[in-house]
């Protein structure tokens, strides 16, 4: 009976507000002298899962953790039929940081000190019809933009760490 209650209790919990997630990340990042890697994603989004797996991988996680505190915000769950999973205020923060509705994953690198956006996963558009969103970077120009983002958001990123990230993304 206790396990049923625990499962029911977990389902009844509301996701934290996006502002709370960002505030906690800002505090932690300021204490650790890092920037924030804020990711917006959804449970139904395959590229979101690919990005999560990539960032959590044994080779990449320590590199990212040297420079960033990761904050995750769930948005766009109405497209998957489960809007209760959305973090309240997530859509507003998503749009404020430059996201385009429906395009996830979207991520931004944010300065912990002032909360200013350093750079986002929306690269300059070169072709008509291109949203500029890189999602989980798989194409050469998307990988190039991801590396540009990391170099801008983590000026101390070692060349060998950048190469490890690039090689992993390019499957080399």
N, C-alpha and C positions, 0 to 999 in steps of 0.2 A: 504494500500500500504506500509506503514511503517513496518508492521510486516513481509511482504514478503521480504523486503529489509534486515531487521534484520536477518531473517533466512538465506538468501543467504549470507549475510556478515559473519555469524557465520560459515557456511560451508566452505567459502573461506579461513578462517583463518588456518594457518599452525600450527600444534602442536609445542610446544616449543622443542628446542634441549635438548637431555638428559643431556648434560653437564650443561646447564642452570638450569635444575631441580635440579641436584645434587649440583651445586654451591649455589643455594638459600637454599637448605636444610642444607648444611654445615654451612652457615652463621647463620641461625636460630638455628641450633643445638649448635654451638659454643656459641652463646649468651645465650642460655638456659642451657648450660652445660649438653647436652644430646648426645646420639649417633643417628645415622640415620638408619632407617628401610627402605631400598630401595626395592620396589616390582616391579617385571616385570610381566606383564600380558597382556591379549588380551580380546577384547570384546566378542569373541566367546567361551571363556574358562570358563566352569561352575565352576571348582575348584577355578579359579581366583575370580569369583563372591562370592563363599562361603567364601574365605579368606577375601575379602572386607567386607562382611556382619558381619563376626566374629569380625574383628578389629573395626568395627563401632558400635558394639552392646553396649548397655547401661552399661553392666557390664564390658566389656573388654576394651573399648575405654579409660576410665580414667586411667586404669593401664598402658596401652601402652604409653599414652601421658605423663605420669610421667617420662618416661625414654627415649623416642624416638621421633624424628621428622620423620614423614612418607613421603617418596618421591615415587611417582608412575611414572613408565615409561612403555609406551605401545610398545610392540614388537610383532612380529609374526602375524601381521594382514593379511599378504598375505595368510595365511592358511584359513582365514575366508573371503577372497575375497575383503578386504578393506585396502590395504597397506597405503592409505593416512592417516590412523589413527595412524600409527607408529610415535613415537617421533624420529626425525632425530638423528642419532648417538646412538640410543637405543640398536641396535644389537651389536655394538662395545663394549658399556659399559657392556651389558649383558654377553658377552663372556669374557671380561676382568675380571669381578667379579666372573667368574666360572660357568656361566650358560651353559647348553647344548642346542643347537639349537632345538627348537620345544617343549621343556619341560618347560611349564609354568603352574602355577605360579612358579617363582623362586624369592627368596628374599635373601638379604644379610644384615648383620648388619655391619655398617661402622663407624669407629671412626671419629668424626667431626674434631678433631684437626689435625690429619695427613692424613685423608682420607684413612686409611688402613682398609682392610677387617678384621673384628673380627672373623666372622663365617658366613657360608652360609647354605641354606636349602638343600645342597647336603651332606648327611651324609655318613660315611664310608660304603662301599658296603660289604654285608655279603654273598649274594647269586649271582650266575652267572645270568646275564640277568637283574639284578636290577640296575637301573641308579643311585640310591642313592638319587634322588630328592624326597622330601616329599610332594611337592605340598601343598594342603590344608590338614593338618595332621588329618587323621582319624584312621589309624592303630596304635596299641600300640607303635611300634618302631618309627613311625613318630611323635607321640605325645611326646615321650621321647626325641627325637632329638630337637623338637621345644622348649621344656622346657630347654634343655641344651643350646640352642641358646640364649634364653632370659636370663638365669642366667649368661652366659658369656658376653652378650652385655649390661646387666643391673645389675652390681654387687650389687646394692642397692635394687633389687627386694625383697620385703617383702615376707616371707613364705606364708602368707595368700593370697597374690596376686597371687603367683605361684599356690597355691591350687585352687583358683577361676578359673584361666585359665585352669588348668588341668581338673577340674571337668566339666567345660563347654565343653571342647573337648571330654572328655570321656562320656559325657551326663549323668553325675551322679547327 
